[in-house]
Amino acid sequence: MSACCVGCFVGLGCLRWGWKRCTHTGADDSATWPHATAADFEPVPHLCRITLAVYEEDIHHPQFPPVGGYRLNPDSVFKRVTYQQTQGHAPPYLIYVDHTRREIVTAIRGLNLKKESDYKMLLDNRLGKHMFDGGYVHHGLLNSAVWLLNADSENLRNLWLENGSCYKMVFVGHSLGAGVAALLTVLVVNHRDMLGGIGREMVRCYAIAPTRCMSLNLAVKYADVIYSVILQDDFLPRTPTPLEDIFESIFCLPCLLFMVCMRDTFIPENKKLSDPRRLYAPGRLYHIVERKFCRCGRFPPEVRTAIPVDGRFEHIVLSCNATSDHAIIWIEREAEKALQLLQENSGEAAITPPKVQRFERLQSIKKEHKDALERAVSLKIPHAVMMMDPEVEETQPLTNTTEKDYNEEELPSKHKVGVGDGPSTELPAPANWKELVERLLRHPSHGS
């Protein structure tokens, strides 16, 4: 009799677990988040279109434009880099100077399933291989970001200076490219002297359907400059399995996602949070929600935003849309619809002047970031630290090396700035970002 009762309890427990797991939807992950504002979300559809433009062979004669076209000036594309030019070190990208929005945009494309070099980049990683800025990052994506900066940081610097040092520097990428863009942004904001001394508040990154590329303390730390955009049930930002395992099993991806879903269900939340090597989607999260449980079809999309610490997209969603929601063409369409709805609602609800609204929103964003950092410390997230005073942090790069120091220490004497009795007329030699990053990397065995 007792054995029968135990069996019944176990059976009921399994049924309850199965029901909760199978009814978990993407919308549940952000159910408690506040809605985004139209001003905050406005750049997203535009940047999605610029990223889509990277896929075109000739932007003057596009073959697969989105609805309404790319809405950019092809003559303002400063540089377009292909697979042949990157030689597998980075995904293709383009640099676009947007004079209307006063932005210098670097857009990086996503994974190409036909390119072996993209797989090699993903496979160049092992959990806990290197520490970086007090946390862990994906090694292959970091190397790709370093290569891109070595190739074009001088161009970015010159463009910023030539345009009056008042344009924003925006990095955007999709999927694989989102991880590269996020890590590239971390390097840039900590070594802004290398790009002409651009202010941290003028650097932004939009990671569209990003890979998990940095540990939790870094994801929260850089939430003021990195924004991740996720469409409903997208599998990649939710998958803690190393990327090399995912794409080795790409042709049996549903089976892998199901097994990961079952495994992670039994891992306690505190164990996940205490693992310093576990990678996460970077920065502030924008979640586009368009479907509801047990409802057919798509509903008007809404955008929720937060800087979560615990419950940060930890569960795979068992959904037939888990892979289609990763496609940038769908993200662009739904983001455009969501923005139109946000603008209509904000127009109807406008009571206070726009400048006052903007100031209040900026103060709210800063408070959200500070609260997230404090929560990370309270939850004892490995290597999480409280926010420094902004004025102090502006003078505290990852290393104490500025461009001037770097030139004096590493470059031949003929390239040094200010060497000799009079002022030097020579421009500084291009910085070697690889050597700079090597100073920041540390093997875990050397201490934390």
Salt bridges, closest charged atoms under 4 A:
ASP28 OD2 - HIS24 ND1 3.80
ASP29 OD1 - HIS24 NE2 3.17
ASP29 OD2 - ARG238 NE 2.90
ASP40 OD1 - ARG358 NH1 3.39
ASP40 OD2 - ARG361 NE 2.51
GLU42 OE2 - ARG101 NH2 2.84
ASP58 OD1 - HIS60 ND1 3.77
ASP58 OD2 - HIS61 ND1 2.93
ASP75 OD1 - HIS60 NE2 3.19
ASP98 OD2 - HIS46 NE2 3.06
ASP98 OD2 - ARG101 NE 3.96
GLU116 OE2 - LYS120 NZ 3.61
ASP124 OD1 - LYS129 NZ 3.57
ASP124 OD1 - HIS139 ND1 3.40
ASP133 OD1 - LYS221 NZ 3.26
ASP152 OD1 - LYS79 NZ 2.81
ASP224 OD2 - ARG200 NE 2.87
ASP233 OD2 - ARG291 NH2 3.10
ASP234 OD1 - HIS326 ND1 3.09
ASP264 OD1 - ARG263 NH2 3.07
ASP275 OD1 - ARG277 NE 3.68
GLU290 OE2 - ARG291 NH1 2.92
GLU290 OE2 - ARG298 NH1 2.13
GLU302 OE2 - HIS35 NE2 3.58
GLU302 OE2 - ARG304 NH2 2.79
ASP310 OD2 - ARG375 NH2 2.73
GLU314 OE2 - ARG212 NH2 3.90
GLU314 OE1 - ARG278 NH2 2.79
ASP325 OD2 - ARG291 NH2 2.44
GLU332 OE2 - ARG49 NH1 3.28
GLU334 OE2 - LYS337 NZ 3.49
GLU336 OE1 - ARG49 NH1 3.06
GLU336 OE2 - ARG71 NH1 3.76
GLU368 OE1 - ARG284 NH2 2.98
GLU368 OE2 - ARG361 NH1 3.15
ASP371 OD2 - LYS367 NZ 2.94
GLU394 OE1 - ARG192 NH2 2.83
GLU403 OE1 - ARG157 NH1 2.56
GLU409 OE1 - ARG439 NH1 3.60
GLU410 OE2 - ARG439 NH2 2.51
